[in-house]
Amino acid sequence: MKKIIENTLKKVIEENSKKSATSYRIPLLGYAKAEDPLFQQLTTAGVPNHLLPTDLLPGARTVAAFFLPFTGELVKRNRQDPYVARSWAQAYIDTNGLINRCCQEIAAALDGYGVKTAWQQPTHNFDSENLRARWSHKHVAYICGLGKFGLHHMLITPSGCAGRFGSLVIDYPLPPTPRKEIEPCLFFREGKCQQCAKNCPSGALTPEGLDDRKCYDYLLEVDSFYSDLGFCDACGKCATCGPCAVIG
């Protein structure tokens, strides 16, 4: 089943590359048991309404998470742009659509083997008051062994943090991916860097934490600026300005 998921993910991305201006590096995949206690811990760690895998799919056995890493060229454009690069805003919209297609195609492929799946949309599934998602793809990706969180509250994978996450719940048991032990964030590891905080245009990110409301208010400003593209509440400066943006 893992091979089916992997091959389907790669196929969808390859097909997408023929018609999209946004390109990606090799995707990453990770897995966790649906009964992993970390899913339950999410509901007691500031996300009281976070869904459990079995809320999405009764009989869930495995959670699969994937990461679509952006290219170094796209990262460079957003890093160098005095505002948010238009190509970055477009990539946000493009990737939301791609993640949905990946989930749909994987679900269809697994359905052929009698395996049921469920998933949540890539974004905008959060509470407008506390700005907490009911199904956080990046936290799910952490549980699935795809990386560890940095100062910027982004998940740093072996391919970096500049990219987007998607995830699915399936009713078929698969071996979990071991979670990483190494600390990839230079600030957490050595007290150095802080490029993400230094380059935060809203001032929402500091070594002391993240002001979610201030951050999201700025994202809405970006959306207004690029209103012709569609809903693109995206910035990405924290994800593109440091050495953890692109790895490998």
N, C-alpha and C positions, 0 to 999 in steps of 0.2 A: 504493500500500500504506500509506503514511503516513496518508492520509485515512481509510482503513478502520480503522486502529488508533486514530486520534484519535476518530472517530465512535463506535466500539464502546466505548471508555473512557468517553466522556461519557454514552452510553446506560445503561451499567451503573450509573454513579454516580447518574444521574437516577432510575432505577428503585429504587435502594437508598434514596434520600431519602424515598420514600413509606412506608417501613416501618421506618426506623432512626431512633433518637434522635440519632445523630451526623451532623452536617452538615459539608460541605466547601466550599471555594472552588474556583475553576476549576483543574483538574489541569494539570500540566506534563508534557511529553514531551521526551525527548532520545534521540539515537542515536549509536552508535559502530560502527566497523568491528570485526568479530570478531577480526581480526588486529592490532588496535591494540597496540603494544608495552607499553602501560601494564597490560594484563591480565597479561602475563608478569611485569612488575615487581612485581605484587602478591605473587607467590610468593617474592620475595626481600626483601620489605619487612615481615617479621614475620608473614606468613601463608603459611608454606611449603606447606600443603596446600590453598591456595585453588584452586578449580577454574578452568579456562580455558573460554571459550565452547564450544570443540570437545569438551570433556569432557561438557558437557550435551547437545550436539547435534552429532554428526559432520556435517561439511558446513556448519557455522554460517557465516553471512556478516555478520550484523548483530546487535547487541545493542540492545534498546530498554529504556529506563528511564522510569518515571513517578513523579510526586510528587503525593500527595493532601494538599493543605494544609488544616489545620483552620481553623475559623472564629475570628474574633477573640473571640467570646463564650466559646468553650471555653477558649481561651488565657487569657483574663481570669479565668475561674473557677479554673483550676489555679494561676495566679499568686497569687491572693488567698487561696486555701485554706491554712490553717496546716499542713496535711498534704498529701497528694496528693488532689486532688478526685476524688470517686467518678465523676463524669462523664468525667474524663480516663482513669481505669482502664477504664471501660466503652468509651470510644472506642478504646482500644488493642485490646481484644478485637473490637469491631465492625470495625475497619479491617483486622485480620488476615484476617477472613472476606471482606471486600470485595476486598482485594488478590487473594486466591485466585480470587474470581469474575471479576474483571477479566481475569486471566491466562487463565482457562478460556474466557471469551467471546471474547477476542481470538484465542486459538488456534483456536477453532471458526470464527470469521470468516475467518481466513487459510487454514484448511484447505480452505475452499470454493474457493480459488484455487490449491490444490496446494502451499501454503507450509507447511513443517513448523516447529514451535515446541517449546521446552522452557523450563522455569522451575523455580525453587526456592521452597519455602514462605517466607512473609514473615519468619518469625523462628524461633528455637529450632532452628537448623541449625548451631549452633556447638559447638566442642569444650569440654566441661565443665571441662577442666584449664586450657587457656590462654585460654578465652573468645573465641576467634577463629572467625568464621564461615567455612565452606568456600566460601560465595558471599555476599559482603557487598554487599547492595543499595545501601547509601549510597556505597560505593567505586565500584561499577559506575555509579551515577548521576553521580558526579564524572567518570568517563571519558566518559560520554554527554553531558557539557556542561551538567548541570543546576545547577551551583554550585561553591562552594569551601568547604573546611572552616574552622570557626572554632575558637576556643580550647576550646570545649566538645566538640570532636571530632564535632560535628554538621555536616551539609552545609547551608550557607546558600544557598538558591535565590533567584531574583528575587521569589518569593512569601514568603520567610522560611524558617525551619527547623522550625517547629511543624507537623509532619505526618508522613506515612509514605511509604516508597519501595517500589516493586515493580519487577521487571524480567523480560524475556523474551529468549531467544535464538532467532533465526529464520534460515532458510536462504535468505533473499532479500536481495540487496544494496540498501541504502538510503544516501543521503548522510549523513555524520556531522554532528552538531551541533557548531559551534565551541565550544571551552571558554572560559569567562569569564576575562578578564584582570584585571578590577577586583577589589580585595581588599575583601570585604564585612564582615569582622570588624573592629570598631573597635579591638580590642586589637592585632591584627596590623598594622593600618594606622596607628594613632596611639598605641598604648600606653595606650588609655583603656578605659573600661567595666568589664570583668570581672564583670558582673552574674551571669553563669552560675556563676562560681566562688564569688562571695559568697553566692549563694543555694543552693548545693549542700548538701542536708540531711545527707549522709553524710560530707562533708569529703573525698570522693574526688577532686574536681576542684580543682586549683590552677593558677596560671599556669605552674607547672613541669611539669604533666602530669596524667594521669588514672590513678588506681589502679583498674584494672578489677575486681579482686576485691572491694575495699571497696564499689565502686558496685553490683556485682551482689548482694552480700549484702544491701544495703539494698533492692534491687528485690524480693528474695525476702521481705523483711519486709512490703513493700507487698502482695505476693501473699497472704500469710497474713492480712493485715488485711481484704482484700477477697475472701476465700476463697469467698464465695457467688456471685461473678461468673464464676468460671472462672480459668484460669491467666493472671494479669495482672501479670507482673513488669515494672511500668512506674512511672515517676516523673515525668519531663518537666519538672522545675523548671529545668534548664539550658536547655531549649528554649523555655520560656515567660516567663522573667523578664527578658530583655533586649530591646533595640530590634530585634534581628534575628529575633524570634519571628514577627512578621507584617509583611510588606513589601508595599507596593502597595495 
